[in-house]
């Protein structure tokens, strides 16, 4: 009997103890995904035997890991102050979750005490389980598109099991297309307080993309195998509409390494608002971009930690 790729479900469960699967999964552990990619990498040890004649030698199995990538729609939980369904995935990518009841949930990067996930990747009757998973996330918030999160996760000691588990996706909300009607503009030089970005210079744009920039490594240690996040460099890109005078100012500021804050909002209804805030951003490599015959300014971004203790390179807010 054939098995269908369309019948793919990913389950993600937060681990209490690193590398120890919490046990059985439930339907509500399912992740509402798109564009999933899955592979198992094996580290093999070749024997390379010499026997007086040509021919290959078997390879011995070392360790193995699963690389799992997928997209998730970036939408609020539907209730202000309630963690969105994708929150546990951000926690597996080196971000901390802070809940302010009835108001907002904030996600900020951390540099120690990383959480981890057990991942179950099910394909029509088969389930592949990987423990100790951590990874990276990219935020794609482009104008007139669905806002998306792209996750790239790695877990070790992949095992295969037969059997299906159904998914319950009721916690996953329908996203908003980023349009003028439900989105705010990019703001440079504004301020952030209690989930709200205000002030600064408002720019017409094609949206914003941000890569959390985690460096993820599989450490193969006897008695201590793990997947570690060993560095982070948050980067992004935006394309904005500038006047000639503004472009002159921008290029002068970029040449002088002038830093600025950056904010981006979308959503107008409580429980469905998303905000991105970065207090210290360097604009680099400005280039003119042709957009339907208009000259826009495409700029790469480096989102830097502030001097106030760090771990504030970026804040994601659901409120």
C-alpha positions in Angstrom: 0.0 0.0 0.0 1.3 3.5 -0.9 1.9 6.1 1.8 1.1 9.8 1.2 3.4 12.7 2.0 0.3 14.9 2.4 -0.5 12.9 5.5 2.4 14.4 7.4 2.0 15.7 11.0 4.8 17.2 13.2 4.4 17.0 17.0 6.6 19.0 19.3 6.7 18.4 23.1 8.8 20.5 25.5 11.3 18.4 27.5 11.5 18.7 31.3 14.9 17.0 31.4 17.1 17.6 28.4 17.1 14.7 26.0 14.4 12.8 27.8 11.2 12.4 25.9 8.2 13.3 28.1 6.5 10.1 27.0 3.4 9.7 24.8 2.2 12.5 22.6 -1.3 13.9 22.4 -3.3 15.3 19.5 -2.8 18.9 20.9 1.0 18.5 20.6 0.6 18.7 16.8 2.0 21.7 14.9 0.1 23.2 12.0 2.8 23.2 9.4 3.5 23.9 5.7 6.4 23.1 3.4 7.9 20.4 5.7 11.3 18.9 4.9 12.7 16.0 6.9 16.0 14.1 6.7 18.0 11.7 9.0 21.8 12.2 8.9 24.0 9.3 10.0 27.6 9.5 11.1 29.2 6.4 9.9 32.7 4.9 10.7 34.2 3.2 7.6 36.2 0.0 8.1 38.3 0.3 4.9 39.6 -3.3 5.1 42.5 -4.6 3.0 41.9 -8.3 1.9 44.0 -8.9 -1.2 41.2 -8.0 -3.6 39.1 -5.0 -4.6 35.8 -4.4 -3.0 34.1 -2.1 -0.5 33.9 -2.5 3.3 30.9 -2.1 5.4 30.4 1.1 7.4 29.7 1.0 11.2 26.9 3.1 12.6 27.9 5.9 14.8 25.2 8.4 15.8 22.3 9.9 13.9 20.2 13.1 14.0 17.1 14.4 12.4 16.9 17.7 10.6 13.4 19.0 10.4 12.3 22.2 8.7 8.8 23.6 8.3 6.8 26.8 8.1 4.2 27.9 10.6 1.7 30.8 10.2 2.5 33.7 12.5 -0.8 34.5 14.3 -1.8 35.4 17.8 -3.5 33.0 20.2 -6.8 34.7 19.9 -6.6 35.9 23.6 -4.5 38.7 24.9 -2.0 37.4 27.4 -2.3 33.7 26.3 0.8 32.1 24.7 0.3 31.4 21.0 0.6 27.8 19.8 4.0 28.4 18.2 5.4 29.7 21.5 6.9 26.3 22.5 8.8 26.3 19.2 10.4 29.6 19.9 11.4 28.3 23.3 13.2 25.5 21.5 15.1 28.1 19.5 16.7 29.9 22.4 14.0 32.3 23.4 12.4 32.9 26.7 8.6 33.3 27.2 7.2 36.0 29.5 3.5 36.2 30.1 1.7 39.3 31.3 -1.8 38.1 32.1 -4.7 39.5 30.0 -2.2 41.7 28.1 0.7 40.2 26.2 3.3 37.5 25.8 6.9 38.5 25.0 9.7 36.3 23.6 13.3 37.4 24.0 16.6 35.6 23.2 18.6 34.0 25.9 22.3 33.0 26.1 22.1 30.2 28.7 19.5 27.7 30.1 18.2 26.7 26.7 15.0 24.6 26.6 14.6 21.7 24.2 11.9 19.7 22.4 11.1 16.1 21.6 10.0 16.0 18.0 7.7 13.4 16.4 7.6 13.5 12.6 4.8 11.3 11.3 4.3 10.4 7.7 1.2 8.3 7.0 1.7 5.3 9.4 5.3 5.9 10.4 6.6 8.2 13.2 10.2 9.3 13.6 11.2 10.5 17.0 14.1 12.8 17.8 15.1 14.0 21.3 16.9 17.1 22.6 15.9 19.2 19.6 16.9 22.8 19.3 17.2 25.1 16.3 16.7 28.4 14.5 13.8 30.5 13.3 13.3 33.1 10.6 10.4 35.6 10.7 8.9 36.4 7.3 6.6 39.4 7.4 6.2 40.6 3.8 3.6 43.0 2.6 0.5 41.4 1.2 1.5 37.9 2.2 0.8 35.6 5.1 3.3 36.3 8.0 5.3 33.1 8.5 7.8 31.5 10.8 10.4 29.2 9.2 11.8 26.7 11.7 15.0 24.6 11.2 15.4 22.1 14.1 17.9 19.3 14.9 17.4 16.5 17.3 19.5 13.4 18.0 18.9 9.6 18.5 16.2 9.3 15.9 14.1 6.2 16.2 11.2 5.0 13.9 7.9 3.7 15.2 4.9 2.3 13.3 1.5 3.9 13.9 -0.5 7.1 13.5 -1.5 9.8 15.9 -4.1 12.3 14.9 -3.5 16.0 15.3 -5.8 18.6 17.0 -5.1 22.1 15.5 -7.8 24.1 17.3 -5.1 26.3 19.1 -3.7 27.5 15.8 -5.4 30.7 14.7 -6.0 31.9 11.2 -3.3 34.5 10.2 -3.8 38.0 8.9 -2.5 38.9 5.5 -0.2 41.9 6.1 -2.1 44.7 4.4 -2.5 48.4 5.1 -5.9 47.7 6.8 -4.4 45.4 9.5 -0.7 46.3 9.6 1.4 49.1 11.0 4.4 50.5 9.3 8.1 50.1 10.1 9.2 52.6 12.6 12.8 53.7 13.1 13.9 55.6 16.3 10.7 54.8 18.2 10.3 53.5 21.8 8.9 50.3 23.3 6.9 50.0 26.5 4.5 47.3 27.7 4.1 45.7 24.3 3.4 49.0 22.5 5.8 50.5 19.9 5.4 54.3 19.4 7.1 57.4 18.1 9.9 57.5 15.6 9.9 57.8 11.9 7.3 55.8 10.0 8.3 54.3 6.7 6.4 52.8 3.8 7.9 49.4 3.2 7.6 45.9 1.7 7.6 44.4 5.1 10.4 42.9 7.2 12.3 39.7 7.4 14.4 38.7 10.5 16.7 35.6 11.0 17.4 34.8 14.7 20.8 33.6 13.5 21.4 30.7 16.0 24.4 28.6 15.4 23.3 25.0 16.2 25.8 22.1 16.7 25.4 18.4 17.4 27.9 17.5 20.2 28.7 13.8 20.1 29.9 13.1 23.7 29.7 9.8 25.6 27.2 10.3 28.3 26.5 13.8 27.2 25.3 13.9 23.6 23.3 17.0 22.9 22.3 19.7 20.4 23.7 23.1 21.5 23.0 26.6 20.5 26.5 28.1 20.6 26.1 31.6 19.1 23.5 34.0 17.9 23.7 36.9 15.4 20.3 38.3 14.6 20.0 39.7 11.0 17.3 41.0 8.8 16.3 42.8 5.7 13.8 45.5 4.7 12.9 47.4 1.6 11.6 51.0 2.1 10.3 53.9 0.1 12.6 57.0 0.7 12.7 60.4 -0.8 16.0 61.6 -2.3 16.7 63.7 0.8 16.0 60.8 3.1 18.3 58.6 1.1 21.1 61.1 1.5 20.5 61.1 5.2 20.4 57.3 5.4 23.6 56.8 3.5 25.4 59.3 5.7 24.1 57.5 8.9 25.0 54.1 7.5 28.6 55.3 6.6 28.9 56.7 10.2 27.6 53.3 11.7 24.7 55.2 13.3 22.4 52.8 15.2 18.7 53.1 15.5 15.7 51.2 17.0 13.3 49.4 14.8 9.7 48.4 15.3 7.1 46.6 13.3 3.4 45.9 14.1 0.5 44.1 12.5 -2.9 43.2 13.7 -5.5 45.5 15.2 -7.6 43.3 17.4 -6.6 42.1 20.9 -5.3 38.5 20.8 -4.3 38.9 17.1 -1.6 41.6 17.4 2.0 40.8 16.7 4.9 43.2 17.2 8.7 43.0 16.5 11.0 45.3 18.4 14.8 45.8 18.2 16.4 48.5 20.3 19.8 48.7 18.5 19.9 48.1 14.7 22.7 48.7 12.3 21.7 49.2 8.6 24.3 47.8 6.2 24.7 47.3 2.4 22.0 49.7 1.1 21.0 49.0 -2.5 18.5 50.6 -4.8 15.8 48.1 -5.8 13.5 48.3 -8.8 9.9 47.7 -7.6 7.4 48.1 -10.4 9.4 50.9 -11.8 9.9 52.6 -8.5 13.3 53.1 -6.9 13.2 51.7 -3.3 16.0 51.2 -0.8 16.8 47.6 0.2 18.8 47.4 3.4 20.3 44.6 5.3 20.1 44.8 9.1 22.1 43.7 12.1 20.0 43.5 15.2 22.4 44.0 18.1 22.0 43.6 21.9 21.9 46.8 23.8 24.5 47.8 26.5 21.9 47.0 29.2 22.9 43.4 29.9 22.2 42.0 26.4 19.6 39.3 25.4 17.4 42.1 24.0 18.5 41.9 20.4 14.9 41.3 19.4 11.5 41.0 21.2 8.5 39.3 19.6 5.2 40.3 21.2 1.8 38.7 20.9 -1.0 40.7 22.5 
